[in-house]
Amino acid sequence: MNAVPATVAGWDCHAHLFGPYDRFPLAPERSYTPPEAVASQYLALLARLGLSNGVLVHPSAYGEDHSLLLHALAAHSGLRGVVVVQPGSRLALAGLHGQGVRGARFSHRSGAGTNFAGSASFDDLRALAPALADAGLHAELWTDCQALPGIAAELKALPVPVVIDHMGGFDVEAGVDAPGFRVLLDLLASGRVWVKLCAYRNLLDAPGWQAGRPFQQKMIEANPERLVWGSDWPHLRVAPSPDAASLLAMFKDWAGSDELAERVLVANPGMLYR
């Protein structure tokens, strides 16, 4: 039998919860209907990974209903949250920090057209940035390296830190010298932007996941103090679903040293989410 890793003060900085649906039903208007992925399952995953803390990102399938996220944060002191808000949202930003919320998520992706149901746009971020700063929250952005050049200057000027999801949606075929990826590295080097090291969604069409290694290494070279790691559990709409333990092991292998891995898993998220 494989031993469970010893738990450390490490962080998984990107996960979602769904259900139980008899208590926390999904929004009637949504773009997908996932299977349940409940808090007890996620806490068991953290234990299996040997991590003590997790960051729950509010899924668009719940629309404006943040009751599941806020309930999980109230029940588990090792969890933090990221909400989704738009101007005029019924969720007040003031006071969220005290409930364990640390950020608000927005979307700005190339080729995506209008944002899907339950998401917030870059225009929403522009409008809400001062209020986020007043509430002590950062901005989280789901974007990609094609869209980043058009908004990079604005990201640097925002009054809040920005955390970019999924390693900026890098393009394996374009390579590490692609203009958009160079923009991402410049943002990272500026210290105003953080990046979540969660490579696998960018590698689904690659011949092998090792193609992601040079992208992570370039980010480490740009600014190792602004990197965190996320499992992306429960791996929505990816089949077959990857094993989070394998994703964590892949990150550690690519990190190249225990010291760097500990910085990304412990010190960096401890500063961003505590």
ZINORHU-V930361 format. One record per residue. N is the residue number from 0. RES is the residue in one small letter. PHI is phi as a letter, one per 30 degrees, with the letter a starting at -180 (999 if undefined). Layout:
N | RES | PHI
N | RES | PHI
This chain:
0 | m | 999
1 | n | d
2 | a | d
3 | v | d
4 | p | e
5 | a | d
6 | t | d
7 | v | b
8 | a | d
9 | g | c
10 | w | b
11 | d | c
12 | c | c
13 | h | a
14 | a | a
15 | h | b
16 | l | c
17 | f | b
18 | g | i
19 | p | d
20 | y | d
21 | d | d
22 | r | c
23 | f | b
24 | p | d
25 | l | d
26 | a | d
27 | p | e
28 | e | c
29 | r | a
30 | s | c
31 | y | a
32 | t | b
33 | p | d
34 | p | d
35 | e | d
36 | a | b
37 | v | c
38 | a | e
39 | s | d
40 | q | d
41 | y | d
42 | l | d
43 | a | d
44 | l | d
45 | l | e
46 | a | d
47 | r | d
48 | l | d
49 | g | i
50 | l | c
51 | s | c
52 | n | b
53 | g | b
54 | v | c
55 | l | c
56 | v | c
57 | h | d
58 | p | d
59 | s | d
60 | a | d
61 | y | c
62 | g | h
63 | e | d
64 | d | d
65 | h | c
66 | s | d
67 | l | d
68 | l | d
69 | l | d
70 | h | d
71 | a | d
72 | l | d
73 | a | d
74 | a | d
75 | h | b
76 | s | d
77 | g | d
78 | l | c
79 | r | b
80 | g | b
81 | v | b
82 | v | c
83 | v | b
84 | v | b
85 | q | b
86 | p | e
87 | g | i
88 | s | d
89 | r | d
90 | l | d
91 | a | d
92 | l | d
93 | a | d
94 | g | j
95 | l | d
96 | h | e
97 | g | d
98 | q | c
99 | g | j
100 | v | d
101 | r | b
102 | g | a
103 | a | b
104 | r | c
105 | f | b
106 | s | b
107 | h | a
108 | r | b
109 | s | d
110 | g | i
111 | a | d
112 | g | i
113 | t | d
114 | n | d
115 | f | d
116 | a | e
117 | g | i
118 | s | c
119 | a | b
120 | s | c
121 | f | d
122 | d | d
123 | d | d
124 | l | d
125 | r | e
126 | a | d
127 | l | c
128 | a | e
129 | p | d
130 | a | d
131 | l | d
132 | a | d
133 | d | d
134 | a | d
135 | g | i
136 | l | c
137 | h | c
138 | a | c
139 | e | c
140 | l | b
141 | w | c
142 | t | b
143 | d | b
144 | c | d
145 | q | d
146 | a | d
147 | l | e
148 | p | e
149 | g | d
150 | i | b
151 | a | e
152 | a | d
153 | e | d
154 | l | d
155 | k | d
156 | a | c
157 | l | d
158 | p | d
159 | v | b
160 | p | d
161 | v | b
162 | v | c
163 | i | c
164 | d | d
165 | h | h
166 | m | h
167 | g | i
168 | g | h
169 | f | d
170 | d | c
171 | v | e
172 | e | d
173 | a | d
174 | g | i
175 | v | d
176 | d | c
177 | a | d
178 | p | e
179 | g | d
180 | f | d
181 | r | d
182 | v | d
183 | l | e
184 | l | d
185 | d | d
186 | l | d
187 | l | d
188 | a | d
189 | s | d
190 | g | i
191 | r | d
192 | v | b
193 | w | c
194 | v | b
195 | k | d
196 | l | d
197 | c | b
198 | a | d
199 | y | d
200 | r | d
201 | n | d
202 | l | c
203 | l | d
204 | d | c
205 | a | d
206 | p | d
207 | g | a
208 | w | d
209 | q | d
210 | a | d
211 | g | d
212 | r | e
213 | p | d
214 | f | d
215 | q | d
216 | q | d
217 | k | d
218 | m | d
219 | i | d
220 | e | d
221 | a | d
222 | n | a
223 | p | d
224 | e | d
225 | r | b
226 | l | b
227 | v | b
228 | w | c
229 | g | b
230 | s | d
231 | d | i
232 | w | d
233 | p | c
234 | h | i
235 | l | e
236 | r | h
237 | v | b
238 | a | b
239 | p | d
240 | s | d
241 | p | d
242 | d | d
243 | a | e
244 | a | d
245 | s | d
246 | l | d
247 | l | d
248 | a | d
249 | m | d
250 | f | e
251 | k | d
252 | d | d
253 | w | d
254 | a | d
255 | g | i
256 | s | a
257 | d | d
258 | e | d
259 | l | d
260 | a | d
261 | e | d
262 | r | e
263 | v | d
264 | l | d
265 | v | b
266 | a | d
267 | n | d
268 | p | d
269 | g | d
270 | m | d
271 | l | d
272 | y | c
273 | r | d
